[in-house]
Amino acid sequence: MATVGKQVSTAGSAPAKPTFGKKTGPAPMGRAAPSAAREQLSPQALAFLQAERSRAPESAAKTRAPAQPAYAAAASTSGIQAGKPVWGRRVIATLIDSAVFLVPLILIIALMGPQPGTTDGQFAAGFIGVILFLGLGSLAYAIGMEASAHQATLGKMVVGAIVTDKTGGKPTLGAIIMRNTLGKMISSFTPFYISYLMGLARKDRRCLHDLMAGTMVCEKGKATVSYENTFA
């Protein structure tokens, strides 16, 4: 007998329920589930993937870090930051360093005096010997202190100044020797101390012996000026 408008169901099976908004078919090609994709990777590939994910924050931090100026990087290698070039502090530092050797010289001369039985020639020879000894001592003192980790003599340490190279870094031993020997010897023979006064007319405050040695005297502390602009 024919049935009109009725759904005929097969025996032993429940009528199919319609599904709305759901996909019952197989997943499209190229869109496998993440868990299934991970299961298909080899252990070596999984280890590499985990290592790359762990390195991602470190790489991003390095990318965002601003690059240091050349003079800052050079200064950091010696552990001392160089500030702006100075001139007035150099004068005070020179007076302090001179007193370090001038006071002992005065005491020695006062104690020496003409001794009984000594001629004027012997006294003069002894006096010249003391001068040379103190002169060599002051030279060794200046070279040793400025070439050390302090980059400064006692006078410069008191006023907060250091000796640097042209970029604000630690000068070489050869530059320090040139600065305190031939450089200062020539500077001392210039009339009216022009070689020292020329530092007032320069932005980098370098005197003649600094130009000869490739050095500079700066304040000790955090860099406050750009040497690229100063020496342009």
N, CA, C and O of each residue as an XYZ file, in Angstrom:
928
protein
N       0.847     -1.187      0.000
C       0.000      0.000      0.000
C       0.875      1.227      0.000
O       1.799      1.358      0.803
N       0.580      2.089     -0.880
C       1.438      3.283     -1.020
C       1.165      4.262      0.084
O       0.026      4.444      0.512
N       2.233      4.899      0.546
C       2.115      5.931      1.597
C       2.528      7.262      1.001
O       3.592      7.405      0.399
N       1.660      8.214      1.189
C       1.914      9.538      0.629
C       2.199     10.504      1.773
O       1.430     10.607      2.729
N       3.336     11.215      1.651
C       3.667     12.249      2.657
C       4.233     11.701      3.932
O       4.393     12.433      4.909
N       4.547     10.395      3.941
C       5.152      9.810      5.132
C       6.564      9.353      4.821
O       6.861      8.900      3.715
N       7.431      9.481      5.820
C       8.820      9.060      5.655
C       8.929      7.607      6.040
O       8.546      7.195      7.135
N       9.456      6.853      5.121
C       9.587      5.419      5.365
C      10.969      5.176      5.929
O      11.974      5.583      5.347
N      11.009      4.524      7.040
C      12.292      4.206      7.673
C      12.569      2.748      7.522
O      11.655      1.924      7.508
N      13.794      2.435      7.412
C      14.185      1.042      7.306
C      14.067      0.378      8.652
O      14.172      1.019      9.697
N      13.856     -0.869      8.608
C      13.664     -1.605      9.846
C      14.948     -1.646     10.646
O      16.042     -1.858     10.121
N      14.766     -1.435     11.941
C      15.911     -1.536     12.851
C      16.831     -0.348     12.868
O      17.885     -0.416     13.500
N      16.495      0.723     12.219
C      17.351      1.922     12.220
C      16.536      3.122     12.563
O      15.409      3.272     12.091
N      17.081      3.972     13.369
C      16.377      5.188     13.780
C      16.437      6.205     12.671
O      17.399      6.234     11.903
N      15.442      7.022     12.577
C      15.458      8.047     11.525
C      16.611      9.020     11.706
O      16.916      9.408     12.834
N      17.250      9.415     10.631
C      18.389     10.343     10.695
C      17.955     11.697     11.146
O      16.961     12.239     10.663
N      18.713     12.259     12.091
C      18.416     13.596     12.603
C      19.207     14.627     11.810
O      20.408     14.467     11.595
N      18.545     15.659     11.388
C      19.269     16.690     10.625
C      20.218     17.454     11.530
O      19.892     17.737     12.682
N      21.389     17.787     11.012
C      22.374     18.576     11.753
C      22.533     19.915     11.053
O      22.715     19.993      9.838
N      22.459     20.953     11.851
C      22.546     22.303     11.310
C      23.841     22.970     11.806
O      24.104     22.953     13.009
N      24.668     23.566     10.900
C      25.889     24.293     11.272
C      27.040     23.421     11.645
O      28.013     23.927     12.206
N      27.000     22.160     11.377
C      28.078     21.247     11.715
C      28.526     20.527     10.475
O      27.725     20.167      9.612
N      29.853     20.318     10.399
C      30.420     19.574      9.285
C      30.722     18.170      9.750
O      31.505     17.939     10.672
N      30.075     17.247      9.079
C      30.272     15.847      9.461
C      31.228     15.134      8.542
O      31.583     13.979      8.777
N      31.643     15.809      7.505
C      32.527     15.174      6.556
C      33.970     15.239      6.999
O      34.245     15.802      8.059
N      34.895     14.700      6.253
C      36.320     14.735      6.608
C      36.883     16.146      6.524
O      36.369     16.989      5.789
N      37.950     16.394      7.289
C      38.589     17.714      7.290
C      39.163     18.017      5.932
O      39.670     17.115      5.265
N      39.096     19.308      5.484
C      39.646     19.669      4.172
C      41.137     19.380      4.122
O      41.830     19.370      5.139
N      41.597     19.150      2.919
C      43.021     18.872      2.734
C      43.843     20.110      3.087
O      43.441     21.233      2.781
N      45.014     19.901      3.742
C      45.895     21.021      4.110
C      45.506     21.696      5.396
O      46.171     22.650      5.801
N      44.434     21.238      6.077
C      44.003     21.848      7.335
C      43.906     20.794      8.426
O      42.876     20.660      9.087
N      44.958     20.068      8.602
C      44.960     19.024      9.619
C      44.970     19.645     11.003
O      45.484     20.748     11.191
N      44.417     18.957     11.948
C      44.379     19.449     13.334
C      45.796     19.630     13.855
O      46.697     18.881     13.476
N      46.011     20.659     14.754
C      47.375     20.884     15.272
C      47.948     19.660     15.962
O      49.125     19.344     15.791
N      47.120     18.964     16.748
C      47.647     17.795     17.445
C      48.096     16.726     16.473
O      49.107     16.056     16.682
N      47.316     16.575     15.391
C      47.692     15.581     14.398
C      48.971     15.979     13.679
O      49.792     15.124     13.344
N      49.148     17.322     13.433
C      50.361     17.785     12.759
C      51.590     17.570     13.622
O      52.662     17.226     13.125
N      51.418     17.781     14.946
C      52.562     17.567     15.831
C      52.929     16.100     15.927
O      54.097     15.734     16.057
N      51.893     15.266     15.859
C      52.182     13.840     15.925
C      52.981     13.363     14.725
O      53.704     12.370     14.812
N      52.850     14.083     13.578
C      53.544     13.674     12.375
C      55.000     14.120     12.366
O      55.773     13.641     11.536
N      55.414     15.049     13.288
C      56.798     15.522     13.332
C      57.677     14.508     14.036
O      57.243     13.788     14.936
N      58.919     14.473     13.601
C      59.876     13.579     14.233
C      60.348     14.179     15.554
O      60.195     15.384     15.751
N      60.907     13.400     16.453
C      61.415     13.951     17.733
C      62.463     15.037     17.532
O      62.509     16.001     18.296
N      63.317     14.887     16.494
C      64.324     15.922     16.235
C      63.671     17.239     15.844
O      64.105     18.309     16.270
N      62.608     17.152     15.017
C      61.922     18.377     14.600
C      61.221     19.035     15.765
O      61.224     20.262     15.872
N      60.615     18.244     16.650
C      59.962     18.805     17.829
C      60.961     19.489     18.747
O      60.673     20.559     19.284
N      62.122     18.892     18.934
C      63.152     19.501     19.778
C      63.640     20.819     19.196
O      63.845     21.790     19.924
N      63.827     20.848     17.870
C      64.255     22.090     17.213
C      63.192     23.181     17.361
O      63.522     24.343     17.596
N      61.915     22.804     17.224
C      60.829     23.768     17.346
C      60.768     24.349     18.748
O      60.563     25.552     18.911
N      60.942     23.510     19.764
C      60.927     24.005     21.134
C      62.109     24.918     21.415
O      61.969     25.916     22.122
N      63.281     24.584     20.863
C      64.458     25.438     21.065
C      64.267     26.799     20.422
O      64.652     27.813     21.005
N      63.679     26.843     19.227
C      63.449     28.123     18.561
C      62.436     28.967     19.323
O      62.582     30.188     19.394
N      61.411     28.337     19.894
C      60.430     29.090     20.667
C      61.038     29.673     21.937
O      60.678     30.778     22.345
N      61.954     28.944     22.564
C      62.608     29.460     23.768
C      63.557     30.602     23.474
O      63.782     31.457     24.330
N      64.123     30.631     22.262
C      65.054     31.700     21.891
C      64.352     32.922     21.370
O      64.984     33.969     21.225
N      63.072     32.838     21.082
C      62.353     33.967     20.490
C      62.326     35.191     21.391
O      62.598     36.281     20.888
N      62.012     35.099     22.721
C      62.035     36.313     23.567
C      63.401     36.969     23.638
O      63.501     38.196     23.629
N      64.471     36.153     23.710
C      65.828     36.721     23.780
C      66.174     37.468     22.505
O      66.774     38.542     22.563
N      65.802     36.914     21.347
C      66.089     37.582     20.071
C      65.320     38.879     19.952
O      65.839     39.867     19.432
N      64.063     38.884     20.439
C      63.265     40.107     20.365
C      63.845     41.193     21.253
O      63.834     42.367     20.885
N      64.362     40.804     22.446
C      64.965     41.795     23.346
C      66.209     42.406     22.745
O      66.443     43.606     22.882
N      67.028     41.574     22.065
C      68.231     42.100     21.423
C      67.882     43.037     20.283
O      68.590     44.015     20.038
N      66.796     42.744     19.586
C      66.388     43.593     18.469
C      65.916     44.952     18.952
O      66.164     45.969     18.304
N      65.226     44.971     20.109
C      64.696     46.235     20.616
C      65.748     47.075     21.326
O      65.546     48.279     21.484
N      66.870     46.488     21.763
C      67.886     47.244     22.505
C      68.549     48.277     21.604
O      68.995     47.925     20.513
N      68.632     49.557     22.024
C      69.265     50.583     21.200
C      70.766     50.399     21.134
O      71.393     49.977     22.105
N      71.331     50.712     20.006
C      72.779     50.581     19.818
C      73.512     51.683     20.577
O      73.073     52.833     20.577
N      74.637     51.335     21.230
C      75.439     52.304     21.962
C      76.307     53.109     21.008
O      76.781     52.579     20.003
N      76.520     54.395     21.316
C      77.471     55.167     20.509
C      78.867     54.583     20.605
O      79.183     53.850     21.542
N      79.693     54.912     19.633
C      81.050     54.357     19.596
C      81.851     54.771     20.815
O      82.600     53.958     21.357
N      81.713     56.035     21.269
C      82.510     56.478     22.400
C      82.051     55.824     23.694
O      82.868     55.578     24.582
N      80.741     55.535     23.818
C      80.250     54.870     25.016
C      80.766     53.456     25.107
O      81.148     52.996     26.182
N      80.780     52.763     23.983
C      81.305     51.400     23.975
C      82.775     51.382     24.319
O      83.221     50.507     25.061
N      83.539     52.327     23.799
C      84.963     52.375     24.099
C      85.210     52.693     25.556
O      86.118     52.130     26.166
N      84.414     53.591     26.128
C      84.605     53.955     27.511
C      84.270     52.834     28.443
O      84.912     52.672     29.481
N      83.239     52.028     28.080
C      82.825     50.961     28.954
C      83.859     49.863     29.074
O      83.854     49.126     30.060
N      84.741     49.731     28.108
C      85.750     48.681     28.172
C      86.724     48.920     29.305
O      87.296     47.959     29.820
N      86.937     50.150     29.712
C      87.853     50.436     30.812
C      87.132     50.580     32.134
O      87.776     50.761     33.167
N      85.810     50.503     32.127
C      85.051     50.629     33.356
C      84.862     52.054     33.813
O      84.272     52.265     34.872
N      85.331     53.052     33.074
C      85.178     54.458     33.442
C      84.473     55.185     32.305
O      84.888     55.098     31.150
N      83.414     55.894     32.637
C      82.699     56.687     31.648
C      83.328     58.083     31.561
O      83.698     58.669     32.578
N      83.442     58.599     30.355
C      84.024     59.923     30.132
C      82.927     60.933     29.863
O      82.030     60.686     29.057
N      83.000     62.067     30.535
C      82.051     63.144     30.314
C      82.600     64.164     29.325
O      83.366     63.820     28.425
N      82.204     65.414     29.498
C      82.622     66.460     28.572
C      84.082     66.844     28.796
O      84.575     66.711     29.916
N      84.785     67.313     27.774
C      86.169     67.772     27.943
C      86.245     68.969     28.878
O      85.334     69.797     28.915
N      87.346     69.056     29.639
C      87.506     70.125     30.635
C      88.859     70.798     30.434
O      89.781     70.227     29.853
N      88.949     72.032     30.932
C      90.224     72.758     30.906
C      90.558     73.340     32.282
O      91.685     73.193     32.755
N      89.602     73.991     32.920
C      89.870     74.600     34.220
C      90.291     73.585     35.267
O      91.158     73.869     36.093
N      89.689     72.408     35.241
C      90.058     71.377     36.216
C      91.504     70.922     36.023
O      92.164     70.490     36.968
N      91.982     71.027     34.792
C      93.358     70.624     34.516
C      94.339     71.538     35.243
O      95.367     71.082     35.742
N      94.021     72.817     35.299
C      94.907     73.771     35.975
C      95.000     73.441     37.458
O      96.092     73.414     38.026
N      93.850     73.189     38.087
C      93.845     72.853     39.517
C      94.583     71.541     39.758
O      95.336     71.414     40.723
N      94.361     70.551     38.864
C      95.036     69.257     39.012
C      96.543     69.402     38.888
O      97.293     68.729     39.595
N      96.993     70.282     37.988
C      98.430     70.500     37.822
C      99.048     71.117     39.083
O     100.151     70.745     39.482
N      98.342     72.046     39.696
C      98.839     72.656     40.932
C      98.938     71.617     42.049
O      99.901     71.620     42.816
N      97.958     70.738     42.143
C      97.992     69.702     43.181
C      99.140     68.730     42.942
O      99.867     68.377     43.870
N      99.300     68.294     41.677
C     100.390     67.361     41.371
C     101.759     68.000     41.569
O     102.704     67.332     41.989
N     101.865     69.280     41.270
C     103.146     69.965     41.486
C     103.478     70.042     42.974
O     104.637     69.926     43.370
N     102.438     70.241     43.792
C     102.675     70.316     45.239
C     103.138     68.977     45.797
O     103.854     68.930     46.797
N     102.729     67.886     45.148
C     103.134     66.561     45.619
C     104.650     66.409     45.589
O     105.225     65.720     46.431
N     105.301     67.056     44.613
C     106.756     66.957     44.502
C     107.465     68.231     44.949
O     108.646     68.193     45.294
N     106.760     69.352     44.946
C     107.395     70.598     45.350
C     107.639     70.640     46.856
O     108.684     71.109     47.305
N     106.697     70.162     47.618
C     106.852     70.167     49.079
C     108.038     69.306     49.516
O     108.841     69.772     50.324
N     108.188     68.077     49.024
C     109.397     67.307     49.389
C     110.679     67.985     48.940
O     111.691     67.906     49.637
N     110.659     68.660     47.774
C     111.861     69.338     47.298
C     112.272     70.457     48.250
O     113.456     70.619     48.545
N     111.309     71.220     48.727
C     111.621     72.311     49.655
C     112.184     71.761     50.966
O     113.115     72.323     51.541
N     111.608     70.663     51.421
C     112.098     70.066     52.665
C     113.519     69.537     52.512
O     114.346     69.684     53.411
N     113.793     68.922     51.369
C     115.141     68.378     51.146
C     116.172     69.499     51.071
O     117.257     69.394     51.643
N     115.825     70.574     50.361
C     116.751     71.704     50.245
C     117.012     72.323     51.624
O     118.137     72.701     51.949
N     115.935     72.419     52.430
C     116.105     73.005     53.766
C     116.979     72.128     54.651
O     117.745     72.633     55.472
N     116.864     70.830     54.485
C     117.661     69.927     55.317
C     119.093     69.791     54.817
O     120.021     69.580     55.598
N     119.256     69.916     53.500
C     120.610     69.769     52.953
C     121.496     70.907     53.453
O     122.409     70.696     54.252
N     121.221     72.072     52.986
C     122.030     73.226     53.383
C     123.521     72.997     53.173
O     123.943     71.855     52.987
N     124.294     74.008     53.196
C     125.757     73.836     53.113
C     126.289     73.138     54.357
O     126.138     73.633     55.474
N     126.902     72.003     54.156
C     127.471     71.246     55.264
C     128.946     71.634     55.453
O     129.627     72.022     54.504
N     129.407     71.522     56.665
C     130.837     71.857     56.903
C     131.751     70.949     56.091
O     131.565     69.732     56.059
N     132.719     71.538     55.452
C     133.687     70.775     54.664
C     133.273     70.546     53.231
O     134.037     69.953     52.468
N     132.066     71.002     52.822
C     131.631     70.832     51.435
C     131.838     72.136     50.678
O     131.598     73.224     51.202
N     132.277     72.008     49.464
C     132.483     73.180     48.620
C     131.173     73.564     47.940
O     130.191     72.823     47.975
N     131.187     74.735     47.326
C     130.001     75.189     46.600
C     129.690     74.268     45.422
O     128.525     74.032     45.103
N     130.729     73.751     44.782
C     130.516     72.842     43.663
C     129.848     71.554     44.089
O     128.972     71.046     43.389
N     130.249     71.025     45.222
C     129.629     69.798     45.718
C     128.164     70.029     46.103
O     127.304     69.181     45.867
N     127.908     71.175     46.691
C     126.528     71.497     47.066
C     125.664     71.647     45.822
O     124.528     71.175     45.793
N     126.202     72.309     44.786
C     125.440     72.496     43.551
C     125.181     71.158     42.869
O     124.087     70.920     42.357
N     126.194     70.278     42.863
C     126.009     68.967     42.243
C     124.938     68.166     42.979
O     124.119     67.492     42.354
N     124.949     68.244     44.302
C     123.928     67.540     45.069
C     122.536     68.101     44.827
O     121.560     67.355     44.753
N     122.453     69.418     44.705
C     121.169     70.067     44.448
C     120.622     69.652     43.077
O     119.435     69.354     42.941
N     121.505     69.636     42.055
C     121.076     69.220     40.712
C     120.630     67.755     40.718
O     119.670     67.392     40.039
N     121.325     66.923     41.480
C     120.947     65.512     41.580
C     119.557     65.336     42.164
O     118.781     64.499     41.704
N     119.248     66.129     43.180
C     117.913     66.061     43.785
C     116.849     66.491     42.782
O     115.785     65.879     42.687
N     117.154     67.567     42.026
C     116.189     68.047     41.027
C     115.927     66.972     39.974
O     114.776     66.727     39.613
N     116.972     66.340     39.488
C     116.807     65.302     38.472
C     116.035     64.100     39.023
O     115.188     63.523     38.341
N     116.342     63.738     40.259
C     115.651     62.599     40.875
C     114.149     62.874     40.993
O     113.322     62.029     40.650
N     113.817     64.058     41.478
C     112.401     64.396     41.612
C     111.729     64.559     40.248
O     110.551     64.243     40.080
N     112.507     65.063     39.269
C     111.936     65.212     37.926
C     111.593     63.866     37.304
O     110.511     63.688     36.745
N     112.518     62.926     37.404
C     112.248     61.579     36.879
C     111.131     60.901     37.673
O     110.322     60.152     37.125
N     111.108     61.183     38.975
C     110.045     60.609     39.800
C     108.678     61.129     39.408
O     107.712     60.369     39.344
N     108.594     62.433     39.142
C     107.302     63.008     38.728
C     106.878     62.495     37.361
O     105.686     62.315     37.110
N     107.839     62.256     36.475
C     107.520     61.712     35.148
C     106.978     60.286     35.261
O     105.974     59.937     34.641
N     107.663     59.474     36.062
C     107.192     58.102     36.257
C     105.827     58.085     36.952
O     104.975     57.249     36.653
N     105.638     59.013     37.874
C     104.358     59.118     38.575
C     103.222     59.452     37.618
O     102.165     58.824     37.674
N     103.424     60.440     36.733
C     102.380     60.850     35.794
C     102.052     59.728     34.809
O     100.882     59.450     34.549
N     103.081     59.088     34.263
C     102.857     58.014     33.285
C     102.164     56.826     33.948
O     101.214     56.264     33.403
N     102.652     56.451     35.130
C     102.077     55.297     35.810
C     100.631     55.500     36.204
O      99.819     54.587     36.050
N     100.289     56.669     36.708
C      98.919     56.926     37.151
C      97.961     57.069     35.971
O      96.851     56.538     36.012
N      98.371     57.776     34.928
C      97.470     57.982     33.788
C      97.313     56.723     32.948
O      96.299     56.560     32.270
N      98.295     55.835     32.980
C      98.187     54.575     32.247
C      97.511     53.481     33.064
O      97.239     52.397     32.548
N      97.241     53.760     34.331
C      96.610     52.763     35.194
C      95.110     52.725     34.952
O      94.588     53.419     34.079
N      94.421     51.898     35.745
C      92.965     51.804     35.620
C      92.274     53.094     36.040
O      91.130     53.329     35.651
N      92.952     53.947     36.835
C      92.365     55.226     37.254
C      92.367     56.256     36.129
O      91.508     57.137     36.091
N      93.331     56.148     35.211
C      93.476     57.092     34.091
C      93.632     58.525     34.593
O      93.201     59.462     33.921
N      94.235     58.707     35.751
C      94.354     60.048     36.321
C      95.419     60.066     37.398
O      95.635     59.075     38.095
N      96.086     61.213     37.527
C      96.995     61.438     38.639
C      96.180     61.786     39.884
O      94.955     61.879     39.821
N      96.857     61.976     41.008
C      96.141     62.329     42.234
C      95.398     63.654     42.076
O      94.269     63.800     42.543
N      96.040     64.614     41.415
C      95.384     65.900     41.198
C      94.126     65.761     40.353
O      93.104     66.370     40.667
N      94.184     64.979     39.302
C      93.001     64.773     38.454
C      91.925     63.991     39.191
O      90.733     64.232     38.999
N      92.344     63.058     40.033
C      91.360     62.308     40.811
C      90.618     63.217     41.781
O      89.427     63.026     42.027
N      91.318     64.205     42.333
C      90.686     65.131     43.275
C      89.626     65.978     42.578
O      88.547     66.199     43.128
N      89.930     66.454     41.369
C      88.994     67.341     40.663
C      88.006     66.563     39.791
O      87.136     67.168     39.165
N      88.124     65.239     39.740
C      87.189     64.442     38.954
C      87.436     64.494     37.468
O      86.499     64.680     36.691
N      88.695     64.332     37.052
C      89.045     64.349     35.634
C      89.837     63.088     35.297
O      90.499     62.512     36.161
N      89.765     62.668     34.042
C      90.505     61.501     33.576
C      91.120     61.811     32.214
O      90.670     62.708     31.501
N      92.154     61.054     31.870
C      92.796     61.167     30.561
C      92.220     60.074     29.667
O      92.194     58.903     30.049
N      91.761     60.454     28.485
C      91.170     59.513     27.545
C      91.824     59.671     26.180
O      92.667     60.545     25.975
N      91.420     58.806     25.246
C      91.833     59.030     23.869
C      90.811     59.934     23.185
O      89.936     60.485     23.854
N      90.904     60.095     21.875
C      90.039     61.038     21.174
C      88.581     60.618     21.173
O      87.705     61.456     20.964
N      88.296     59.335     21.401
C      86.922     58.848     21.387
C      86.353     58.654     22.785
O      85.228     58.173     22.924
N      87.098     59.014     23.819
C      86.617     58.846     25.178
C      87.002     57.527     25.808
O      86.577     57.238     26.927
N      87.799     56.711     25.120
C      88.225     55.430     25.667
C      89.548     55.536     26.403
O      90.116     56.620     26.534
N      90.028     54.405     26.877
C      91.282     54.379     27.618
C      92.459     54.536     26.651
O      92.545     53.790     25.676
N      93.359     55.479     26.894
C      94.506     55.677     25.992
C      95.528     54.561     26.122
O      95.574     53.857     27.130
N      96.335     54.412     25.101
C      97.388     53.399     25.127
C      98.583     53.898     25.943
O      98.704     55.090     26.222
N      99.456     52.973     26.316
C     100.650     53.354     27.067
C     101.548     54.261     26.233
O     102.134     55.206     26.760
N     101.659     53.981     24.942
C     102.477     54.825     24.074
C     101.968     56.249     24.021
O     102.758     57.194     24.013
N     100.635     56.413     23.984
C     100.061     57.762     23.961
C     100.357     58.499     25.265
O     100.644     59.695     25.247
N     100.289     57.801     26.389
C     100.572     58.435     27.686
C     102.037     58.845     27.781
O     102.353     59.919     28.294
N     102.931     57.989     27.285
C     104.362     58.328     27.312
C     104.639     59.535     26.435
O     105.359     60.443     26.849
N     104.081     59.564     25.226
C     104.254     60.711     24.334
C     103.708     61.980     24.971
O     104.319     63.043     24.858
N     102.584     61.884     25.628
C     101.940     63.047     26.237
C     102.799     63.661     27.333
O     102.897     64.885     27.426
N     103.419     62.837     28.160
C     104.150     63.337     29.318
C     105.641     63.562     29.064
O     106.325     64.122     29.921
N     106.152     63.146     27.929
C     107.583     63.349     27.643
C     107.761     64.424     26.567
O     107.883     65.608     26.882
N     107.775     64.009     25.310
C     108.024     64.956     24.225
C     106.927     66.004     24.132
O     107.202     67.177     23.880
N     105.675     65.578     24.337
C     104.571     66.531     24.234
C     104.678     67.663     25.239
O     104.591     68.832     24.863
N     104.864     67.337     26.507
C     104.940     68.386     27.531
C     106.254     69.154     27.468
O     106.302     70.322     27.853
N     107.318     68.518     26.991
C     108.585     69.227     26.864
C     108.465     70.341     25.825
O     108.908     71.465     26.059
N     107.863     70.024     24.677
C     107.675     71.051     23.644
C     106.689     72.109     24.122
O     106.887     73.300     23.878
N     105.638     71.684     24.794
C     104.639     72.641     25.277
C     105.236     73.606     26.285
O     104.850     74.774     26.323
N     106.169     73.139     27.102
C     106.758     73.997     28.128
C     107.671     75.073     27.541
O     107.920     76.090     28.187
N     108.174     74.858     26.322
C     109.083     75.828     25.698
C     108.368     76.819     24.787
O     109.009     77.711     24.231
N     107.053     76.681     24.621
C     106.325     77.651     23.799
C     106.177     78.957     24.577
O     105.953     78.924     25.787
N     106.297     80.098     23.912
C     106.210     81.379     24.633
C     104.816     81.633     25.186
O     103.808     81.302     24.561
N     104.784     82.226     26.369
C     103.545     82.640     27.038
C     102.560     81.476     27.236
O     101.352     81.693     27.328
N     103.071     80.265     27.299
C     102.234     79.076     27.531
C     101.089     78.972     26.513
O      99.978     78.555     26.842
N     101.391     79.360     25.282
C     100.356     79.314     24.242
C      99.865     77.881     24.022
O      98.683     77.653     23.764
N     100.776     76.931     24.127
C     100.390     75.539     23.884
C      99.347     75.048     24.887
O      98.552     74.161     24.574
N      99.348     75.629     26.104
C      98.347     75.256     27.100
C      97.081     76.104     26.957
O      95.967     75.606     27.117
N      97.270     77.396     26.651
C      96.118     78.290     26.531
C      95.270     77.983     25.299
O      94.104     78.374     25.242
N      95.842     77.287     24.308
C      95.087     76.984     23.106
C      93.891     76.069     23.414
O      92.946     75.991     22.629
N      93.941     75.377     24.565
C      92.814     74.536     24.936
C      91.546     75.320     25.184
O      90.446     74.792     25.025
N      91.688     76.592     25.577
C      90.506     77.417     25.802
C      89.768     77.736     24.506
O      88.558     77.961     24.517
N      90.484     77.755     23.405
C      89.877     78.107     22.121
C      89.331     76.895     21.370
O      88.774     77.051     20.284
N      89.477     75.715     21.912
C      89.033     74.501     21.240
C      87.834     73.898     21.981
O      87.755     73.955     23.208
N      86.914     73.327     21.222
C      85.756     72.680     21.839
C      86.150     71.432     22.617
O      85.528     71.101     23.627
N      87.187     70.740     22.146
C      87.606     69.521     22.839
C      88.615     69.796     23.949
O      89.060     68.858     24.611
N      88.996     71.081     24.175
C      89.898     71.500     25.253
C      91.257     70.804     25.200
O      91.894     70.614     26.236
N      91.697     70.431     24.029
C      92.982     69.732     23.904
C      94.116     70.741     23.731
O      94.028     71.668     22.926
N      95.179     70.538     24.505
C      96.375     71.365     24.382
C      97.327     70.725     23.376
O      97.014     69.698     22.775
N      98.496     71.349     23.200
C      99.428     70.868     22.186
C      99.881     69.441     22.474
O      99.924     68.615     21.562
N     100.220     69.137     23.723
C     100.690     67.787     24.031
C      99.575     66.748     23.866
O      99.854     65.578     23.607
N      98.313     67.172     24.016
C      97.196     66.260     23.755
C      97.070     65.971     22.258
O      96.813     64.836     21.855
N      97.253     67.001     21.451
C      97.177     66.813     20.001
C      98.305     65.910     19.514
O      98.111     65.087     18.619
N      99.481     66.069     20.109
C     100.616     65.241     19.704
C     100.419     63.774     20.100
O     100.834     62.868     19.376
N      99.787     63.550     21.244
C      99.630     62.183     21.752
C      98.291     61.558     21.399
O      98.105     60.355     21.585
N      97.348     62.361     20.888
C      96.023     61.831     20.590
C      95.204     61.570     21.841
O      94.416     60.626     21.890
N      95.394     62.415     22.864
C      94.680     62.244     24.130
C      93.755     63.421     24.394
O      93.736     64.399     23.647
N      93.000     63.308     25.456
C      92.053     64.345     25.836
C      91.796     64.202     27.332
O      91.899     63.102     27.873
N      91.466     65.295     28.001
C      91.139     65.266     29.421
C      89.659     65.598     29.570
O      89.206     66.664     29.153
N      88.906     64.669     30.173
C      87.467     64.822     30.330
C      87.098     64.685     31.797
O      87.878     64.191     32.612
N      85.902     65.130     32.110
C      85.404     64.917     33.460
C      85.015     63.450     33.628
O      84.579     62.795     32.681
N      85.176     62.963     34.819
C      84.852     61.571     35.097
C      83.380     61.460     35.442
O      82.884     62.173     36.314
N      82.701     60.589     34.776
C      81.287     60.408     35.031
C      80.568     59.973     33.782
O      81.204     59.657     32.776
N      79.246     59.950     33.830
C      78.439     59.535     32.697
C      78.583     60.529     31.570
O      78.601     61.739     31.796
N      78.687     60.012     30.333
C      78.847     60.876     29.170
C      77.636     61.769     29.001
O      76.501     61.294     29.007
N      77.879     63.072     28.849
C      76.794     64.027     28.716
C      76.767     64.714     27.364
O      75.835     65.467     27.081
N      77.754     64.480     26.529
C      77.805     65.115     25.219
C      78.130     64.065     24.179
O      78.669     63.006     24.499
N      77.801     64.361     22.939
C      78.111     63.463     21.841
C      79.433     63.891     21.215
O      79.558     65.007     20.709
N      80.404     63.008     21.252
C      81.722     63.341     20.692
C      81.651     63.416     19.170
O      82.495     64.060     18.547
N      80.662     62.772     18.566
C      80.536     62.863     17.106
C      80.207     64.297     16.700
O      80.677     64.783     15.671
N      79.381     64.983     17.533
C      79.056     66.370     17.223
C      80.174     67.312     17.645
O      80.423     68.323     16.987
N      80.846     66.979     18.744
C      81.892     67.864     19.245
C      83.066     67.950     18.312
O      83.639     69.024     18.133
N      83.445     66.817     17.700
C      84.642     66.763     16.885
C      84.325     66.725     15.388
O      85.178     66.367     14.576
N      83.101     67.095     15.034
C      82.745     67.103     13.621
C      83.466     68.242     12.902
O      83.295     68.416     11.695
